[in-house]
Amino acid sequence: MPAIGMGIVKGATHYGLIHPDPLYEFLLLLQYALPPAVAMSTMVQLFGGGEGECSVIMLATYSCAAVSLTLWCTFFVWLVLS
């Protein structure tokens, strides 16, 4: 998802769809690197099953997010400031 987000945000900036503000671009890019907790929990609540599987996936996702978000934030700051 972060790679797709980079293409979308940089393309939107290139074609003038969004203002080329580095902080705004960073926040848009960060949205693509965050864990998908809200979407997963909403789907589990709507369909009424898979609570155990959802909790395991969320635990793994948030455990990895501590490291991956640090790396992605570093890369995104370099990307928008270069």
Phi and psi restraints in degrees (range 20) as a CNS / XPLOR table:
assign (resid 1 and name C) (resid 2 and name N)
       (resid 2 and name CA) (resid 2 and name C) 1.0 -60.1 20.0 2
assign (resid 2 and name N) (resid 2 and name CA)
       (resid 2 and name C) (resid 3 and name N) 1.0 -35.8 20.0 2
assign (resid 2 and name C) (resid 3 and name N)
       (resid 3 and name CA) (resid 3 and name C) 1.0 -66.5 20.0 2
assign (resid 3 and name N) (resid 3 and name CA)
       (resid 3 and name C) (resid 4 and name N) 1.0 -40.4 20.0 2
assign (resid 3 and name C) (resid 4 and name N)
       (resid 4 and name CA) (resid 4 and name C) 1.0 -64.7 20.0 2
assign (resid 4 and name N) (resid 4 and name CA)
       (resid 4 and name C) (resid 5 and name N) 1.0 -41.8 20.0 2
assign (resid 4 and name C) (resid 5 and name N)
       (resid 5 and name CA) (resid 5 and name C) 1.0 -61.5 20.0 2
assign (resid 5 and name N) (resid 5 and name CA)
       (resid 5 and name C) (resid 6 and name N) 1.0 -38.7 20.0 2
assign (resid 5 and name C) (resid 6 and name N)
       (resid 6 and name CA) (resid 6 and name C) 1.0 -62.2 20.0 2
assign (resid 6 and name N) (resid 6 and name CA)
       (resid 6 and name C) (resid 7 and name N) 1.0 -42.2 20.0 2
assign (resid 6 and name C) (resid 7 and name N)
       (resid 7 and name CA) (resid 7 and name C) 1.0 -64.1 20.0 2
assign (resid 7 and name N) (resid 7 and name CA)
       (resid 7 and name C) (resid 8 and name N) 1.0 -42.7 20.0 2
assign (resid 7 and name C) (resid 8 and name N)
       (resid 8 and name CA) (resid 8 and name C) 1.0 -66.8 20.0 2
assign (resid 8 and name N) (resid 8 and name CA)
       (resid 8 and name C) (resid 9 and name N) 1.0 -48.4 20.0 2
assign (resid 8 and name C) (resid 9 and name N)
       (resid 9 and name CA) (resid 9 and name C) 1.0 -67.8 20.0 2
assign (resid 9 and name N) (resid 9 and name CA)
       (resid 9 and name C) (resid 10 and name N) 1.0 -45.3 20.0 2
assign (resid 9 and name C) (resid 10 and name N)
       (resid 10 and name CA) (resid 10 and name C) 1.0 -66.6 20.0 2
assign (resid 10 and name N) (resid 10 and name CA)
       (resid 10 and name C) (resid 11 and name N) 1.0 -36.5 20.0 2
assign (resid 10 and name C) (resid 11 and name N)
       (resid 11 and name CA) (resid 11 and name C) 1.0 -65.6 20.0 2
assign (resid 11 and name N) (resid 11 and name CA)
       (resid 11 and name C) (resid 12 and name N) 1.0 -42.2 20.0 2
assign (resid 11 and name C) (resid 12 and name N)
       (resid 12 and name CA) (resid 12 and name C) 1.0 -65.2 20.0 2
assign (resid 12 and name N) (resid 12 and name CA)
       (resid 12 and name C) (resid 13 and name N) 1.0 -36.9 20.0 2
assign (resid 12 and name C) (resid 13 and name N)
       (resid 13 and name CA) (resid 13 and name C) 1.0 -68.5 20.0 2
assign (resid 13 and name N) (resid 13 and name CA)
       (resid 13 and name C) (resid 14 and name N) 1.0 -41.7 20.0 2
assign (resid 13 and name C) (resid 14 and name N)
       (resid 14 and name CA) (resid 14 and name C) 1.0 -63.2 20.0 2
assign (resid 14 and name N) (resid 14 and name CA)
       (resid 14 and name C) (resid 15 and name N) 1.0 -40.6 20.0 2
assign (resid 14 and name C) (resid 15 and name N)
       (resid 15 and name CA) (resid 15 and name C) 1.0 -88.9 20.0 2
assign (resid 15 and name N) (resid 15 and name CA)
       (resid 15 and name C) (resid 16 and name N) 1.0 4.9 20.0 2
assign (resid 15 and name C) (resid 16 and name N)
       (resid 16 and name CA) (resid 16 and name C) 1.0 78.9 20.0 2
assign (resid 16 and name N) (resid 16 and name CA)
       (resid 16 and name C) (resid 17 and name N) 1.0 17.6 20.0 2
assign (resid 16 and name C) (resid 17 and name N)
       (resid 17 and name CA) (resid 17 and name C) 1.0 -77.7 20.0 2
assign (resid 17 and name N) (resid 17 and name CA)
       (resid 17 and name C) (resid 18 and name N) 1.0 -27.0 20.0 2
assign (resid 17 and name C) (resid 18 and name N)
       (resid 18 and name CA) (resid 18 and name C) 1.0 -128.5 20.0 2
assign (resid 18 and name N) (resid 18 and name CA)
       (resid 18 and name C) (resid 19 and name N) 1.0 154.9 20.0 2
assign (resid 18 and name C) (resid 19 and name N)
       (resid 19 and name CA) (resid 19 and name C) 1.0 -70.1 20.0 2
assign (resid 19 and name N) (resid 19 and name CA)
       (resid 19 and name C) (resid 20 and name N) 1.0 135.6 20.0 2
assign (resid 19 and name C) (resid 20 and name N)
       (resid 20 and name CA) (resid 20 and name C) 1.0 -77.3 20.0 2
assign (resid 20 and name N) (resid 20 and name CA)
       (resid 20 and name C) (resid 21 and name N) 1.0 59.6 20.0 2
assign (resid 20 and name C) (resid 21 and name N)
       (resid 21 and name CA) (resid 21 and name C) 1.0 -94.8 20.0 2
assign (resid 21 and name N) (resid 21 and name CA)
       (resid 21 and name C) (resid 22 and name N) 1.0 123.3 20.0 2
assign (resid 21 and name C) (resid 22 and name N)
       (resid 22 and name CA) (resid 22 and name C) 1.0 -57.6 20.0 2
assign (resid 22 and name N) (resid 22 and name CA)
       (resid 22 and name C) (resid 23 and name N) 1.0 -39.9 20.0 2
assign (resid 22 and name C) (resid 23 and name N)
       (resid 23 and name CA) (resid 23 and name C) 1.0 -66.4 20.0 2
assign (resid 23 and name N) (resid 23 and name CA)
       (resid 23 and name C) (resid 24 and name N) 1.0 -42.4 20.0 2
assign (resid 23 and name C) (resid 24 and name N)
       (resid 24 and name CA) (resid 24 and name C) 1.0 -63.2 20.0 2
assign (resid 24 and name N) (resid 24 and name CA)
       (resid 24 and name C) (resid 25 and name N) 1.0 -43.3 20.0 2
assign (resid 24 and name C) (resid 25 and name N)
       (resid 25 and name CA) (resid 25 and name C) 1.0 -62.8 20.0 2
assign (resid 25 and name N) (resid 25 and name CA)
       (resid 25 and name C) (resid 26 and name N) 1.0 -41.9 20.0 2
assign (resid 25 and name C) (resid 26 and name N)
       (resid 26 and name CA) (resid 26 and name C) 1.0 -60.6 20.0 2
assign (resid 26 and name N) (resid 26 and name CA)
       (resid 26 and name C) (resid 27 and name N) 1.0 -44.6 20.0 2
assign (resid 26 and name C) (resid 27 and name N)
       (resid 27 and name CA) (resid 27 and name C) 1.0 -65.7 20.0 2
assign (resid 27 and name N) (resid 27 and name CA)
       (resid 27 and name C) (resid 28 and name N) 1.0 -38.2 20.0 2
assign (resid 27 and name C) (resid 28 and name N)
       (resid 28 and name CA) (resid 28 and name C) 1.0 -64.9 20.0 2
assign (resid 28 and name N) (resid 28 and name CA)
       (resid 28 and name C) (resid 29 and name N) 1.0 -41.8 20.0 2
assign (resid 28 and name C) (resid 29 and name N)
       (resid 29 and name CA) (resid 29 and name C) 1.0 -65.8 20.0 2
assign (resid 29 and name N) (resid 29 and name CA)
       (resid 29 and name C) (resid 30 and name N) 1.0 -37.8 20.0 2
assign (resid 29 and name C) (resid 30 and name N)
       (resid 30 and name CA) (resid 30 and name C) 1.0 -63.3 20.0 2
assign (resid 30 and name N) (resid 30 and name CA)
       (resid 30 and name C) (resid 31 and name N) 1.0 -32.0 20.0 2
assign (resid 30 and name C) (resid 31 and name N)
       (resid 31 and name CA) (resid 31 and name C) 1.0 -60.7 20.0 2
assign (resid 31 and name N) (resid 31 and name CA)
       (resid 31 and name C) (resid 32 and name N) 1.0 -30.2 20.0 2
assign (resid 31 and name C) (resid 32 and name N)
       (resid 32 and name CA) (resid 32 and name C) 1.0 -78.8 20.0 2
assign (resid 32 and name N) (resid 32 and name CA)
       (resid 32 and name C) (resid 33 and name N) 1.0 -15.1 20.0 2
assign (resid 32 and name C) (resid 33 and name N)
       (resid 33 and name CA) (resid 33 and name C) 1.0 -101.9 20.0 2
assign (resid 33 and name N) (resid 33 and name CA)
       (resid 33 and name C) (resid 34 and name N) 1.0 -6.7 20.0 2
assign (resid 33 and name C) (resid 34 and name N)
       (resid 34 and name CA) (resid 34 and name C) 1.0 -78.0 20.0 2
assign (resid 34 and name N) (resid 34 and name CA)
       (resid 34 and name C) (resid 35 and name N) 1.0 152.9 20.0 2
assign (resid 34 and name C) (resid 35 and name N)
       (resid 35 and name CA) (resid 35 and name C) 1.0 -64.1 20.0 2
assign (resid 35 and name N) (resid 35 and name CA)
       (resid 35 and name C) (resid 36 and name N) 1.0 151.1 20.0 2
assign (resid 35 and name C) (resid 36 and name N)
       (resid 36 and name CA) (resid 36 and name C) 1.0 -89.1 20.0 2
assign (resid 36 and name N) (resid 36 and name CA)
       (resid 36 and name C) (resid 37 and name N) 1.0 45.3 20.0 2
assign (resid 36 and name C) (resid 37 and name N)
       (resid 37 and name CA) (resid 37 and name C) 1.0 -65.5 20.0 2
assign (resid 37 and name N) (resid 37 and name CA)
       (resid 37 and name C) (resid 38 and name N) 1.0 -43.2 20.0 2
assign (resid 37 and name C) (resid 38 and name N)
       (resid 38 and name CA) (resid 38 and name C) 1.0 -66.6 20.0 2
assign (resid 38 and name N) (resid 38 and name CA)
       (resid 38 and name C) (resid 39 and name N) 1.0 -44.8 20.0 2
assign (resid 38 and name C) (resid 39 and name N)
       (resid 39 and name CA) (resid 39 and name C) 1.0 -64.6 20.0 2
assign (resid 39 and name N) (resid 39 and name CA)
       (resid 39 and name C) (resid 40 and name N) 1.0 -42.2 20.0 2
assign (resid 39 and name C) (resid 40 and name N)
       (resid 40 and name CA) (resid 40 and name C) 1.0 -66.3 20.0 2
assign (resid 40 and name N) (resid 40 and name CA)
       (resid 40 and name C) (resid 41 and name N) 1.0 -47.1 20.0 2
assign (resid 40 and name C) (resid 41 and name N)
       (resid 41 and name CA) (resid 41 and name C) 1.0 -66.1 20.0 2
assign (resid 41 and name N) (resid 41 and name CA)
       (resid 41 and name C) (resid 42 and name N) 1.0 -33.7 20.0 2
assign (resid 41 and name C) (resid 42 and name N)
       (resid 42 and name CA) (resid 42 and name C) 1.0 -66.0 20.0 2
assign (resid 42 and name N) (resid 42 and name CA)
       (resid 42 and name C) (resid 43 and name N) 1.0 -43.2 20.0 2
assign (resid 42 and name C) (resid 43 and name N)
       (resid 43 and name CA) (resid 43 and name C) 1.0 -64.7 20.0 2
assign (resid 43 and name N) (resid 43 and name CA)
       (resid 43 and name C) (resid 44 and name N) 1.0 -39.8 20.0 2
assign (resid 43 and name C) (resid 44 and name N)
       (resid 44 and name CA) (resid 44 and name C) 1.0 -64.1 20.0 2
assign (resid 44 and name N) (resid 44 and name CA)
       (resid 44 and name C) (resid 45 and name N) 1.0 -41.1 20.0 2
assign (resid 44 and name C) (resid 45 and name N)
       (resid 45 and name CA) (resid 45 and name C) 1.0 -68.1 20.0 2
assign (resid 45 and name N) (resid 45 and name CA)
       (resid 45 and name C) (resid 46 and name N) 1.0 -38.5 20.0 2
assign (resid 45 and name C) (resid 46 and name N)
       (resid 46 and name CA) (resid 46 and name C) 1.0 -67.8 20.0 2
assign (resid 46 and name N) (resid 46 and name CA)
       (resid 46 and name C) (resid 47 and name N) 1.0 -42.1 20.0 2
assign (resid 46 and name C) (resid 47 and name N)
       (resid 47 and name CA) (resid 47 and name C) 1.0 -92.5 20.0 2
assign (resid 47 and name N) (resid 47 and name CA)
       (resid 47 and name C) (resid 48 and name N) 1.0 -11.4 20.0 2
assign (resid 47 and name C) (resid 48 and name N)
       (resid 48 and name CA) (resid 48 and name C) 1.0 68.5 20.0 2
assign (resid 48 and name N) (resid 48 and name CA)
       (resid 48 and name C) (resid 49 and name N) 1.0 26.0 20.0 2
assign (resid 48 and name C) (resid 49 and name N)
       (resid 49 and name CA) (resid 49 and name C) 1.0 -151.4 20.0 2
assign (resid 49 and name N) (resid 49 and name CA)
       (resid 49 and name C) (resid 50 and name N) 1.0 162.5 20.0 2
assign (resid 49 and name C) (resid 50 and name N)
       (resid 50 and name CA) (resid 50 and name C) 1.0 82.9 20.0 2
assign (resid 50 and name N) (resid 50 and name CA)
       (resid 50 and name C) (resid 51 and name N) 1.0 25.1 20.0 2
assign (resid 50 and name C) (resid 51 and name N)
       (resid 51 and name CA) (resid 51 and name C) 1.0 -63.3 20.0 2
assign (resid 51 and name N) (resid 51 and name CA)
       (resid 51 and name C) (resid 52 and name N) 1.0 -40.1 20.0 2
assign (resid 51 and name C) (resid 52 and name N)
       (resid 52 and name CA) (resid 52 and name C) 1.0 -64.8 20.0 2
assign (resid 52 and name N) (resid 52 and name CA)
       (resid 52 and name C) (resid 53 and name N) 1.0 -45.0 20.0 2
assign (resid 52 and name C) (resid 53 and name N)
       (resid 53 and name CA) (resid 53 and name C) 1.0 -64.6 20.0 2
assign (resid 53 and name N) (resid 53 and name CA)
       (resid 53 and name C) (resid 54 and name N) 1.0 -39.8 20.0 2
assign (resid 53 and name C) (resid 54 and name N)
       (resid 54 and name CA) (resid 54 and name C) 1.0 -63.3 20.0 2
assign (resid 54 and name N) (resid 54 and name CA)
       (resid 54 and name C) (resid 55 and name N) 1.0 -41.0 20.0 2
assign (resid 54 and name C) (resid 55 and name N)
       (resid 55 and name CA) (resid 55 and name C) 1.0 -67.5 20.0 2
assign (resid 55 and name N) (resid 55 and name CA)
       (resid 55 and name C) (resid 56 and name N) 1.0 -36.1 20.0 2
assign (resid 55 and name C) (resid 56 and name N)
       (resid 56 and name CA) (resid 56 and name C) 1.0 -66.6 20.0 2
assign (resid 56 and name N) (resid 56 and name CA)
       (resid 56 and name C) (resid 57 and name N) 1.0 -43.4 20.0 2
assign (resid 56 and name C) (resid 57 and name N)
       (resid 57 and name CA) (resid 57 and name C) 1.0 -64.1 20.0 2
assign (resid 57 and name N) (resid 57 and name CA)
       (resid 57 and name C) (resid 58 and name N) 1.0 -42.3 20.0 2
assign (resid 57 and name C) (resid 58 and name N)
       (resid 58 and name CA) (resid 58 and name C) 1.0 -66.1 20.0 2
assign (resid 58 and name N) (resid 58 and name CA)
       (resid 58 and name C) (resid 59 and name N) 1.0 -37.6 20.0 2
assign (resid 58 and name C) (resid 59 and name N)
       (resid 59 and name CA) (resid 59 and name C) 1.0 -62.9 20.0 2
assign (resid 59 and name N) (resid 59 and name CA)
       (resid 59 and name C) (resid 60 and name N) 1.0 -46.1 20.0 2
assign (resid 59 and name C) (resid 60 and name N)
       (resid 60 and name CA) (resid 60 and name C) 1.0 -65.2 20.0 2
assign (resid 60 and name N) (resid 60 and name CA)
       (resid 60 and name C) (resid 61 and name N) 1.0 -42.0 20.0 2
assign (resid 60 and name C) (resid 61 and name N)
       (resid 61 and name CA) (resid 61 and name C) 1.0 -63.6 20.0 2
assign (resid 61 and name N) (resid 61 and name CA)
       (resid 61 and name C) (resid 62 and name N) 1.0 -46.2 20.0 2
assign (resid 61 and name C) (resid 62 and name N)
       (resid 62 and name CA) (resid 62 and name C) 1.0 -73.3 20.0 2
assign (resid 62 and name N) (resid 62 and name CA)
       (resid 62 and name C) (resid 63 and name N) 1.0 -27.1 20.0 2
assign (resid 62 and name C) (resid 63 and name N)
       (resid 63 and name CA) (resid 63 and name C) 1.0 -67.2 20.0 2
assign (resid 63 and name N) (resid 63 and name CA)
       (resid 63 and name C) (resid 64 and name N) 1.0 -41.6 20.0 2
assign (resid 63 and name C) (resid 64 and name N)
       (resid 64 and name CA) (resid 64 and name C) 1.0 -74.9 20.0 2
assign (resid 64 and name N) (resid 64 and name CA)
       (resid 64 and name C) (resid 65 and name N) 1.0 -25.7 20.0 2
assign (resid 64 and name C) (resid 65 and name N)
       (resid 65 and name CA) (resid 65 and name C) 1.0 -64.4 20.0 2
assign (resid 65 and name N) (resid 65 and name CA)
       (resid 65 and name C) (resid 66 and name N) 1.0 -29.4 20.0 2
assign (resid 65 and name C) (resid 66 and name N)
       (resid 66 and name CA) (resid 66 and name C) 1.0 -59.7 20.0 2
assign (resid 66 and name N) (resid 66 and name CA)
       (resid 66 and name C) (resid 67 and name N) 1.0 -39.5 20.0 2
assign (resid 66 and name C) (resid 67 and name N)
       (resid 67 and name CA) (resid 67 and name C) 1.0 -85.5 20.0 2
assign (resid 67 and name N) (resid 67 and name CA)
       (resid 67 and name C) (resid 68 and name N) 1.0 -46.6 20.0 2
assign (resid 67 and name C) (resid 68 and name N)
       (resid 68 and name CA) (resid 68 and name C) 1.0 -67.0 20.0 2
assign (resid 68 and name N) (resid 68 and name CA)
       (resid 68 and name C) (resid 69 and name N) 1.0 -37.0 20.0 2
assign (resid 68 and name C) (resid 69 and name N)
       (resid 69 and name CA) (resid 69 and name C) 1.0 -65.7 20.0 2
assign (resid 69 and name N) (resid 69 and name CA)
       (resid 69 and name C) (resid 70 and name N) 1.0 -35.2 20.0 2
assign (resid 69 and name C) (resid 70 and name N)
       (resid 70 and name CA) (resid 70 and name C) 1.0 -62.3 20.0 2
assign (resid 70 and name N) (resid 70 and name CA)
       (resid 70 and name C) (resid 71 and name N) 1.0 -45.1 20.0 2
assign (resid 70 and name C) (resid 71 and name N)
       (resid 71 and name CA) (resid 71 and name C) 1.0 -67.8 20.0 2
assign (resid 71 and name N) (resid 71 and name CA)
       (resid 71 and name C) (resid 72 and name N) 1.0 -44.7 20.0 2
assign (resid 71 and name C) (resid 72 and name N)
       (resid 72 and name CA) (resid 72 and name C) 1.0 -64.4 20.0 2
assign (resid 72 and name N) (resid 72 and name CA)
       (resid 72 and name C) (resid 73 and name N) 1.0 -40.5 20.0 2
assign (resid 72 and name C) (resid 73 and name N)
       (resid 73 and name CA) (resid 73 and name C) 1.0 -62.2 20.0 2
assign (resid 73 and name N) (resid 73 and name CA)
       (resid 73 and name C) (resid 74 and name N) 1.0 -41.2 20.0 2
assign (resid 73 and name C) (resid 74 and name N)
       (resid 74 and name CA) (resid 74 and name C) 1.0 -61.5 20.0 2
assign (resid 74 and name N) (resid 74 and name CA)
       (resid 74 and name C) (resid 75 and name N) 1.0 -45.3 20.0 2
assign (resid 74 and name C) (resid 75 and name N)
       (resid 75 and name CA) (resid 75 and name C) 1.0 -66.6 20.0 2
assign (resid 75 and name N) (resid 75 and name CA)
       (resid 75 and name C) (resid 76 and name N) 1.0 -42.4 20.0 2
assign (resid 75 and name C) (resid 76 and name N)
       (resid 76 and name CA) (resid 76 and name C) 1.0 -64.6 20.0 2
assign (resid 76 and name N) (resid 76 and name CA)
       (resid 76 and name C) (resid 77 and name N) 1.0 -39.1 20.0 2
assign (resid 76 and name C) (resid 77 and name N)
       (resid 77 and name CA) (resid 77 and name C) 1.0 -63.7 20.0 2
assign (resid 77 and name N) (resid 77 and name CA)
       (resid 77 and name C) (resid 78 and name N) 1.0 -43.0 20.0 2
assign (resid 77 and name C) (resid 78 and name N)
       (resid 78 and name CA) (resid 78 and name C) 1.0 -61.5 20.0 2
assign (resid 78 and name N) (resid 78 and name CA)
       (resid 78 and name C) (resid 79 and name N) 1.0 -40.4 20.0 2
assign (resid 78 and name C) (resid 79 and name N)
       (resid 79 and name CA) (resid 79 and name C) 1.0 -67.2 20.0 2
assign (resid 79 and name N) (resid 79 and name CA)
       (resid 79 and name C) (resid 80 and name N) 1.0 -44.3 20.0 2
assign (resid 79 and name C) (resid 80 and name N)
       (resid 80 and name CA) (resid 80 and name C) 1.0 -78.9 20.0 2
assign (resid 80 and name N) (resid 80 and name CA)
       (resid 80 and name C) (resid 81 and name N) 1.0 -22.0 20.0 2
assign (resid 80 and name C) (resid 81 and name N)
       (resid 81 and name CA) (resid 81 and name C) 1.0 -92.8 20.0 2
assign (resid 81 and name N) (resid 81 and name CA)
       (resid 81 and name C) (resid 82 and name N) 1.0 -8.7 20.0 2
